[in-house]
Amino acid sequence: MNILLKLVKTGVSVVLFGLIAYFGAVLVFGLIPRNAQFQPYSGSDGVEIFVRSNGVHTDLVFPIQHPLFDWRTQPLWAAFQPDPSHTHISIGWGSSELYLNTPTWADLTPQTAFISLSGLGYSLMHVELLPTPMPDVSTIRLRLSPSQYHQLVVYSLDSFVIPTSSAIDGYTPNDVFFAANGWYHLFNPCNEWTRRGLTHIGVRTSVWSPFDFFLLWHLRA
């Protein structure tokens, strides 16, 4: 019995230490900026995008039609029945377990969380058509140069598994899931996909951002 008790205590200690280390790293690397000197592009040929959060998960939001790129030319467009009110397309990357089995956070189960965070599942792209977003506490507007915009579009497209014509129904008629590249796990969650794309094009972000808080904080800065 004493040996079993010691093993339980050791296991609890290891878990607690791991949690403290993880959230300590989130805090430290979340505060450290990447591309700290970033300034929104001021040229007349700039393109506005948005970074949108639902409180946990972030997406990149692009105009559907733009002289630099038209999303209607992509195979994924065949999965939608667009409405004239749809002016923007939201792109996000994440865990298939979380996307498909948790339409609301009340549906999250320990099994779903374990499969996602352990990397045992696979990843999906979530694509949604929506009206023009309005900047607010959870939606950040960014103005990019044509080069930055093109790079971010390419980054997003490269995350899709080709072909993208086969889709999985989403939560509403306006959103769809597609197979994605990449491995979702505890150290590479959905917000890291958003952060890496923005960091790649020179936008101010954090060094690491598994949660949306520090990512949005740096974008506002």
C-alpha positions in Angstrom: 0.0 0.0 0.0 2.9 2.4 0.9 4.5 1.7 -2.5 1.2 2.4 -4.3 0.7 5.6 -2.4 4.2 6.8 -3.2 3.6 6.1 -6.9 0.3 8.1 -6.8 2.1 11.0 -5.1 4.9 10.9 -7.6 2.4 10.8 -10.5 0.5 13.8 -9.1 3.8 15.7 -8.5 4.9 15.1 -12.1 1.5 16.2 -13.5 1.6 19.4 -11.4 5.2 20.2 -12.3 4.3 19.6 -16.0 1.3 22.0 -15.8 3.3 24.7 -14.0 6.1 24.4 -16.6 3.7 24.5 -19.5 1.8 27.6 -18.3 5.0 29.2 -17.3 6.3 28.8 -20.8 3.0 30.1 -22.2 3.5 33.3 -20.1 7.2 33.8 -20.8 7.1 33.1 -24.6 3.7 34.8 -24.9 5.1 38.1 -23.6 8.2 38.1 -25.8 7.4 39.7 -29.2 8.4 38.6 -32.7 8.7 41.3 -35.4 8.3 44.0 -32.7 8.9 46.8 -35.1 6.0 45.9 -37.4 3.9 48.7 -38.7 0.7 48.4 -40.7 1.3 49.0 -44.4 0.3 52.5 -45.4 0.4 52.2 -49.2 -2.7 52.8 -51.2 -2.4 49.2 -52.6 -2.6 47.7 -49.1 -5.0 44.8 -48.3 -7.1 44.6 -45.2 -7.4 41.2 -43.4 -8.8 40.3 -40.0 -7.7 38.0 -37.2 -10.8 36.7 -35.5 -11.2 34.8 -32.2 -14.1 33.0 -30.8 -12.6 33.3 -27.3 -10.4 30.2 -27.7 -9.6 29.7 -31.4 -8.3 32.2 -34.0 -8.9 32.4 -37.7 -7.4 34.4 -40.6 -10.1 36.3 -42.5 -9.5 37.4 -46.2 -11.7 39.2 -48.7 -13.3 36.7 -51.0 -12.6 38.8 -54.1 -9.5 40.9 -54.5 -7.3 41.8 -57.5 -4.4 39.9 -55.9 -6.4 36.7 -55.3 -9.9 35.4 -55.8 -10.9 32.5 -53.5 -13.7 31.6 -55.9 -11.0 30.2 -58.3 -10.1 27.5 -55.7 -11.6 23.9 -55.7 -12.9 24.5 -52.1 -15.4 27.0 -53.5 -17.5 24.2 -55.0 -18.5 23.2 -51.5 -20.3 26.4 -50.8 -23.6 28.1 -51.9 -22.5 31.7 -51.3 -24.8 34.5 -50.5 -24.4 38.1 -51.7 -23.8 39.2 -48.1 -20.7 37.0 -48.0 -17.7 39.3 -48.6 -15.0 37.5 -46.6 -13.7 34.0 -46.1 -12.4 32.7 -42.7 -9.6 30.1 -42.6 -8.6 28.2 -39.5 -6.6 25.1 -38.7 -7.2 22.7 -35.9 -7.9 19.3 -34.4 -10.4 17.1 -36.1 -11.5 15.8 -32.7 -12.2 19.2 -31.4 -13.7 20.5 -34.6 -16.1 17.6 -35.3 -17.0 16.5 -31.8 -17.3 19.9 -29.9 -19.7 22.1 -31.7 -19.8 24.0 -28.4 -17.3 23.9 -25.5 -20.0 22.2 -23.4 -19.5 19.1 -25.7 -15.8 18.8 -24.8 -15.1 15.4 -23.1 -11.8 14.2 -21.5 -11.5 11.6 -24.3 -11.7 14.3 -27.0 -9.2 16.5 -25.2 -6.8 13.7 -24.7 -6.9 12.5 -28.4 -6.4 16.1 -29.6 -3.6 17.2 -27.2 -1.7 13.9 -27.5 -1.5 14.2 -31.3 -3.4 10.9 -31.9 -6.0 12.6 -34.1 -5.6 14.4 -37.4 -6.0 18.0 -38.4 -8.7 19.9 -40.4 -9.1 23.2 -42.1 -12.2 25.1 -41.2 -13.5 27.4 -43.9 -16.4 29.8 -43.4 -18.0 32.5 -45.5 -19.2 35.6 -43.7 -20.1 39.3 -44.0 -17.4 41.9 -43.6 -16.1 41.6 -40.0 -16.3 44.6 -37.6 -13.2 45.2 -35.5 -13.8 44.7 -31.8 -12.2 43.1 -28.8 -12.0 39.7 -30.5 -11.5 40.8 -34.1 -8.3 42.6 -35.2 -8.0 44.4 -38.5 -4.5 44.4 -40.2 -3.4 46.2 -43.3 -0.8 44.3 -45.3 1.4 45.0 -48.3 0.6 43.1 -51.5 3.6 40.9 -50.9 2.6 40.1 -47.3 -1.0 39.3 -48.4 0.2 37.0 -51.2 2.5 35.1 -48.8 -0.3 34.7 -46.2 -2.7 33.4 -48.9 0.0 30.9 -50.0 0.6 29.8 -46.4 -3.1 29.2 -45.9 -3.5 27.2 -49.1 -0.4 25.1 -48.4 -2.2 23.9 -45.2 -4.9 22.1 -47.2 -4.4 18.5 -48.4 -4.8 18.4 -52.1 -7.4 17.9 -53.6 -9.7 20.0 -51.5 -12.9 19.3 -53.4 -14.1 16.7 -50.9 -15.6 18.4 -47.9 -17.0 17.6 -44.5 -20.2 19.5 -43.5 -19.7 22.2 -40.9 -22.0 23.6 -38.3 -24.0 25.7 -40.6 -24.6 26.0 -44.4 -21.8 28.6 -44.5 -18.9 26.6 -43.2 -17.1 23.4 -44.3 -14.1 21.3 -43.1 -11.3 20.0 -45.3 -8.4 17.7 -44.6 -5.3 19.5 -43.5 -1.6 19.1 -43.3 0.2 19.3 -40.0 0.1 17.6 -36.7 -2.1 19.0 -33.9 -0.9 18.5 -30.3 -0.3 20.2 -27.0 2.6 22.3 -28.2 1.1 22.9 -31.7 -2.5 23.9 -31.2 -4.7 25.9 -33.5 -3.5 29.4 -32.5 0.1 28.4 -33.4 -1.0 28.0 -37.0 -2.3 31.5 -37.0 0.7 32.9 -35.2 3.2 31.2 -37.6 1.5 32.6 -40.7 1.5 36.1 -39.3 5.1 35.8 -38.0 6.2 34.6 -41.4 5.0 37.7 -43.1 6.6 40.1 -40.5 3.5 40.9 -38.4 4.1 41.4 -34.7 3.2 38.3 -32.7 4.5 36.4 -29.7 7.3 33.8 -29.8 4.7 31.1 -28.9 1.0 31.4 -28.5 -1.0 28.2 -27.8 -3.8 30.4 -26.5 -5.4 33.4 -28.3 -4.8 36.0 -25.5 -1.1 36.9 -26.2 -1.5 36.7 -29.9 -4.4 39.2 -29.9 -2.5 41.4 -27.4 0.6 41.7 -29.6 -1.6 42.4 -32.7 -3.3 45.3 -30.8 0.1 46.6 -29.9 
